[in-house]
Amino acid sequence: MQTIKKYANRKLYHTNRKQYITLEGIASLIQAGEQVQVLDNETGEDITAPILTQVVLQSRANSDRLPTHVLTGLIQAGGDTISGMRRSFWTALGGAKMVDDEIRRRLARLRAEGALGDDEIVRLQGLLLGAPDEAPADADEVPSQRDVARLHAQVEALAAVVDKLLAEREKH
């Protein structure tokens, strides 16, 4: 993880390399596949998202820009429009299907490892995925990052419990 600190004078300091860095430098790190975290030096607050937004806007400055009236409309519409765009992207990218596929993959692995029986797999699929032909009541709702993170944590916790059970089974 590459850690960048933002100082009150708006300078960005790359703590791993012990040198100042520009927004272009951050873009280069990300393009090279590095994970980047930006922290406010005074508060310690994670300000990665706003800084990455600046990186994107700066990198797009010399390319095709969105018309001013479109940007103005987005700002005037507020969070509802952004939420709607997020929902559209999530749906277009097949986000719900990706989550469901990951759950199915992990349950299949647990079945193959013998950690869970068929009855338990069916029960968990029913709880986590619902009935096969049943669309959830809130199918049009896009989960927030917090929802996805919570789901990810739950799946990881489930995997940890199963690993523990497997370890206990091997002892006996």
Secondary structure, 3 states (H helix, E strand, C coil): CEEEEECCCCCEEECCCCEEECHHHHHHHHHCCCCEEEEECCCCCECHHHHHHHHHHHHCCCCCCCCHHHHHHHHHHCHHHHHHHHHHHHHHCCHHHHHHHHHHHHHHHHHHCCCCCHHHHHHHHHHHHCCCCCCCCCCCCCCCHHHHHHHHHHHHHHHHHHHHHHHHHHHC
